[in-house]
């Protein structure tokens, strides 16, 4: 499913469960606007330090990271 940045927050409000992996791409400011609400929904109050790892595709070795998951 492909969504525009201005549709993403509404999408998160409507769904009961999140997907295991999200690919969010585009302008950095718009990406950040989507990532923060997604993390909040997924963690549901849990500690971000323990339960969350955000990968920046521009800075990561994606095939290696996918093997780690």
PEKA-V637436 format. One record per pair of residues at least 4 apart in sequence whose ideal C-beta (glycine too) atoms are under 7 Angstrom apart, sorted by the first residue. I is the first residue (numbers start at 0). J is the second residue. If there is no record, write none. Layout:
# PEKA-V637436
I&J  I&J
This chain:
# PEKA-V637436
2&6  2&7  2&10  4&25  4&29  4&32  4&33  6&10  7&11  7&33  8&12  8&36  9&13  10&14  11&36  11&37  11&40  17&40  17&41  21&37  23&30  23&33  23&34  24&30  25&29  25&30  26&30  27&31  28&32  29&33  30&34  31&35  33&37  34&38  34&53  35&39  36&40  37&41  38&42  38&47  38&51  42&47  42&50  42&51  45&50  46&50  47&51  54&59  54&64  55&59  56&61  59&64  60&64  61&65  62&66  63&67  64&68
